[in-house]
Amino acid sequence: MNALDQSRPQLAVDLVLFTMLTDKDLSDSWISELVSPKPDPDSTGLSMFVVTMRGQKGRILPGAPIEGHERIAEAGDRILREVLGLYSQVRLREIGTFDQVDRDRDARVISIPYWGFVRFQDLIKVLGGKDEVGLELVNSTSFVLDFADKHGGLSDFDGVCRFGLRYAPTPSRGHLKKLSKDLGGQILDQDHDEMVFYGWRKLRYAFRGKLDPFRYLGVKALGEEFRLSDLQEFQDVACGIRTHRDQFRRQILNDSSFIVETKKLDSSRQGKPAALYTLAAELEQTDDK
């Protein structure tokens, strides 16, 4: 047995932190320099990214060994503060255990990764900082549209993104998946592509059922007020799907909806002014005051 086989395993935590940017965010030159791949100036819509850092041999997820005095979840909170310098509250959820013997080149390391969602407004202050904090594209409106065009639609798939996809199950096949290495090449170093993929699959649970997805994510990712089309686009990019406008309206606007119309119109974009919505729970709190 070699030295790696004989070494005592070290426990670590890695963080898969997602955030959502608009075209307006990406048009800022200093932000676009920290984004990979470089944004297409002609692309439209939202883009979802994962936070990365400079590693010894490539881009990696933020992480650190677990210290003897702390619980695993406490290590995740410490990495947010000490490794990233991020002091905003982030709801972290465990992804699983990554314990392949050779997953780290230099030592026997078992990682328990966590995923979370961070508002870009909270993240922007740490970009470019310690260890060159940057963003790697996970999914975007353009990516989903391009993928659908190349594959004749998305009916064969249960969600697509740059880090992998799952095929929709059929009688002859289960939830077959393909990862980035099967789709065009590894993106991050070590096995961090898989962590991003499985974190992304966990994130999709925010949009199951009729519950408020932002409560599950732990952030008001679209702000206090938003267009219905913004919510639809947020869902489609986060899940790697395309939904029809009428279908989405029927799905969201019902007696048990988590959003309500504010009686305000947004005329900041071209075309007909659109109604603005807010979270029903927020409106109830305002009414109670």
Buried (B, 14 or more C-beta within 10 A) or exposed (E): EEEEEEEEEEBBBBBBBBBBBBBEBBEEEEBBEBBBEEBEEEBEBBBBBBBBBEBEEEBBBBBBEBEEEEEEBEBBBBBBEEBBEBEEEBBBBBBEEBEEEEBBEEBBBBBBBBBBBBBBEBBBEBBEBEEEBBBBBBBBBBBBBEBBEEEEEBEEBBBBBBBBBBBEEEEEEEEEBBBBEEBEEBBBBBBBBBBBBBBBBBBBBBBEEEEBBBBBBBBBBBEEBBBBEBBBBBBBBBBBBBBEEEEBBEBBEEEEBBBBEBEEEBEEEEEEEBEBBBBBBBBEEEEEE
